[in-house]
Each structure stands twice: as structure tokens, then as C-alpha cells.
Amino acid sequence: MRGLKKQRRIQVIIVATLALAVSAGLIGYAMRDGINFFRAPIDVVESPPPPTEVFRIGGLVEDGSLIRGQGETIRFTVTDGGASVPVTYTGVLPDLFGEGQGMVGTGRLIDGVFEATEILARHDETYMPAEVIDALEEQGVYRHMEDEAQPES
């Protein structure tokens, strides 16, 4: 009788472990396309990701680089002060998108050009995504507004 109970417990533990492993595998499989890593333009230039990898890139839209083509295709360059990456996007840009403004795009790097499927722009005059601020600060391009304000003497 004792041997049967011990054998049953071992079977339950094995089945529970297998169920946990299968569920973890299914969760990982479902999330494989949902995780997009952020990269600054300098990271993309230094070590380009494969064309199959979807990632997010962010920085400032370079002044003088915004070109509106035929239809809804837009070309521009995103920079973090250390490197620049050409971007193409087909679709309607956010209202606050413009040259010299912060942006984050989701897409793939194909033949050295970032082909964006989604473009996000800042949502007011003072906001910029944290990832973009960090990347710009690393290159010495961006300073916080508090750093620029001088106290009156």
C-alpha cells in the first residue's frame, strides 16, 4: 500500500513538471514576436540586427531630412548625435511629428534602411520617451530642461 502511494506521488510530480514546462514553452512561443527591443541609432550602425528582427529605434528626426514621397511614403533620418539611420514609413504620421522632434519607430532594418511599421511622436511639447532621452544623453546631444535653467542671483 505504501509503495503505491509513493508511486502515485511521483507520477503526480512528473505530470505537474511536464505541464509547467509545456505551459512555459507555449508562453515563450506566443511572446516571441511581442517583445521589441529598443536600440539607439548608434547601436544599429555599430551592430546591425538581422532583417528578420523587429525592434524599436528612437532619436531625433534630423533637420532637413524629411522627404514626403508619392502617396503616403515618408523618408527621413533619425539620429542620436552619434549616428544616423535612414527610415522609410508608409502611412499617416502623428500630428506632432516633425524635424528636430523626438520619435520612436517599430520595424526592421533591411539593407541599411529602417522600414517602420509604426511611428510614435511625443505627445506634447515637453515629453520625450525615456529610451530616447537616455540614448541622446549618452551622445551628449540632450540635456534636461532643469539643467538648462539658470537660477537668478
TAPE-V438614 format. One record per pair of residues at least 6 apart in sequence whose ideal C-beta (glycine too) atoms are under 7 Angstrom apart, sorted by the first residue. I is the first residue (numbers start at 0). GAP is how many residues later the second one is. D is the distance in Angstrom with one decimal. If there is no record, write none. Layout:
I/GAP/D  I/GAP/D
//
This chain:
32/21/6.8  35/18/5.6  35/19/5.5  35/20/5.0  35/70/5.8  36/18/5.0  36/19/6.9  37/18/4.6  37/20/6.4  37/93/4.4  38/16/5.4  38/18/5.6  39/18/7.0  39/19/6.5  39/40/4.7  39/95/3.4  40/16/6.5  40/18/5.2  40/37/5.7  40/38/5.7  40/39/4.8  40/42/4.6  40/43/6.0  40/44/4.5  41/38/5.6  41/40/4.0  41/41/4.2  41/97/6.8  43/13/6.1  43/41/5.3  43/65/6.2  44/38/4.1  44/40/6.6  47/61/5.7  48/6/6.0  48/60/5.7  50/57/5.8  50/58/6.6  50/59/4.9  52/55/6.6  53/52/6.7  53/53/6.8  53/54/5.8  55/48/5.7  55/49/6.8  55/50/5.2  56/21/6.1  56/28/6.4  56/48/5.4  56/57/5.7  57/45/6.4  57/46/4.0  57/71/6.0  57/73/5.4  57/74/4.0  57/77/6.4  58/19/4.5  58/20/5.3  58/21/4.3  58/73/6.0  58/76/6.2  58/77/6.7  59/18/7.0  59/19/5.7  59/40/6.2  59/41/6.8  59/42/5.9  59/76/6.9  60/15/5.3  60/17/6.2  60/37/6.7  60/38/5.1  60/39/6.5  60/40/5.6  60/42/5.7  61/14/7.0  61/15/4.2  61/17/4.9  61/22/6.0  62/36/4.8  62/37/5.4  63/35/6.9  64/11/4.8  64/12/3.9  64/34/7.0  65/10/4.5  65/33/5.3  66/8/4.5  66/9/6.8  67/6/5.5  68/6/6.4  71/18/5.3  71/19/5.7  71/20/6.7  72/15/6.5  72/17/4.9  73/15/5.0  73/19/6.2  74/11/6.8  74/12/7.0  74/13/5.3  75/11/5.5  76/7/4.8  76/8/6.8  76/9/5.4  76/10/6.7  77/6/7.0  77/7/5.5  77/9/5.5  77/25/6.4  79/55/4.7  79/56/5.5  79/59/4.9  79/61/6.5  80/55/6.4  80/58/3.6  80/59/6.5  80/60/3.3  81/57/4.2  84/29/5.3  85/27/4.9  85/28/6.9  86/18/6.1  86/27/4.6  86/29/5.6  87/25/5.9  87/27/5.5  87/28/6.9  88/16/7.0  88/27/4.3  88/30/5.4  92/26/5.9  93/25/6.6  93/26/6.7  93/27/4.1  95/25/4.7  95/26/5.8  95/27/6.8  96/6/6.4  96/22/6.6  96/24/4.1  100/20/6.2  100/21/6.3  101/20/5.1  101/26/4.0  101/27/6.7  101/30/4.9  102/16/6.1  102/17/6.6  102/18/5.2  103/16/4.7  103/25/5.3  103/27/7.0  103/28/6.3  104/9/6.6  104/11/3.9  104/13/6.6  104/14/4.9  105/10/6.6  105/11/5.8  105/12/4.3  106/7/5.7  106/8/5.0  106/9/4.0  106/10/4.9  107/7/5.6  121/6/5.5  125/19/7.0  132/9/5.9  135/6/3.4
//
